[in-house]
Amino acid sequence: VYQGNNVTKVSLAPSTGRRHQLRVHLNSIGHPIVGDFTYCGDAESPRMMLHAHSLSLPLPAKFGGVREWVAPDPFLDILEPA
């Protein structure tokens, strides 16, 4: 629950790095991202609720090979249990 509304946390795996790919797709199926002013007009949320949990960057071996980063969930403190 976020600001009195039921919300769902989803895990998405984009197939390309195209700009707005996730935002456009979710909005087109009737599930816009909370806080996305551009696609759903939500100006009340303090930020867009879109967050990369992990990133992977394939680099040549001479630069260390694949680099990966994992980030904590920034929404744990602001979402209420349903």
C-alpha positions as a Python dict, from the first residue, in 0.01 Angstrom:
ca = {
    (1, 'V'): (0, 0, 0),
    (2, 'Y'): (138, 340, -97),
    (3, 'Q'): (-42, 663, -5),
    (4, 'G'): (-357, 463, 64),
    (5, 'N'): (-354, 287, -274),
    (6, 'N'): (-284, -77, -348),
    (7, 'V'): (36, -113, -548),
    (8, 'T'): (231, -411, -678),
    (9, 'K'): (606, -448, -686),
    (10, 'V'): (716, -626, -1005),
    (11, 'S'): (1045, -749, -1143),
    (12, 'L'): (1110, -653, -1503),
    (13, 'A'): (1385, -763, -1740),
    (14, 'P'): (1414, -519, -2031),
    (15, 'S'): (1516, -673, -2362),
    (16, 'T'): (1680, -357, -2491),
    (17, 'G'): (1811, -38, -2342),
    (18, 'R'): (1557, 174, -2523),
    (19, 'R'): (1459, 489, -2343),
    (20, 'H'): (1125, 467, -2161),
    (21, 'Q'): (1076, 100, -2267),
    (22, 'L'): (946, -17, -1929),
    (23, 'R'): (745, 299, -1865),
    (24, 'V'): (570, 290, -2203),
    (25, 'H'): (493, -82, -2188),
    (26, 'L'): (351, -79, -1835),
    (27, 'N'): (139, 225, -1908),
    (28, 'S'): (7, 64, -2230),
    (29, 'I'): (-127, -234, -2034),
    (30, 'G'): (-291, -14, -1772),
    (31, 'H'): (-25, -42, -1500),
    (32, 'P'): (177, 281, -1500),
    (33, 'I'): (473, 319, -1267),
    (34, 'V'): (385, 506, -947),
    (35, 'G'): (534, 856, -962),
    (36, 'D'): (568, 862, -1342),
    (37, 'F'): (444, 1212, -1420),
    (38, 'T'): (513, 1180, -1793),
    (39, 'Y'): (297, 872, -1856),
    (40, 'C'): (35, 881, -1580),
    (41, 'G'): (44, 1238, -1450),
    (42, 'D'): (137, 1136, -1094),
    (43, 'A'): (276, 1456, -942),
    (44, 'E'): (208, 1360, -579),
    (45, 'S'): (479, 1096, -536),
    (46, 'P'): (821, 1225, -432),
    (47, 'R'): (992, 1020, -705),
    (48, 'M'): (926, 769, -978),
    (49, 'M'): (910, 423, -823),
    (50, 'L'): (1144, 268, -1079),
    (51, 'H'): (1471, 124, -949),
    (52, 'A'): (1740, -102, -1091),
    (53, 'H'): (1800, -381, -841),
    (54, 'S'): (2105, -503, -1028),
    (55, 'L'): (2318, -397, -1321),
    (56, 'S'): (2563, -600, -1522),
    (57, 'L'): (2818, -453, -1760),
    (58, 'P'): (3017, -685, -1985),
    (59, 'L'): (3369, -549, -2023),
    (60, 'P'): (3671, -692, -2206),
    (61, 'A'): (3887, -922, -1992),
    (62, 'K'): (4165, -663, -1981),
    (63, 'F'): (3921, -437, -1791),
    (64, 'G'): (3814, -707, -1547),
    (65, 'G'): (3543, -887, -1742),
    (66, 'V'): (3180, -863, -1636),
    (67, 'R'): (3113, -604, -1365),
    (68, 'E'): (2799, -638, -1156),
    (69, 'W'): (2630, -420, -898),
    (70, 'V'): (2338, -495, -666),
    (71, 'A'): (2147, -221, -484),
    (72, 'P'): (1921, -243, -178),
    (73, 'D'): (1546, -197, -219),
    (74, 'P'): (1472, 175, -164),
    (75, 'F'): (1099, 113, -130),
    (76, 'L'): (1100, -103, 185),
    (77, 'D'): (1064, 201, 410),
    (78, 'I'): (781, 369, 218),
    (79, 'L'): (551, 78, 125),
    (80, 'E'): (308, -53, 383),
    (81, 'P'): (222, -424, 402),
    (82, 'A'): (-114, -502, 244),
}
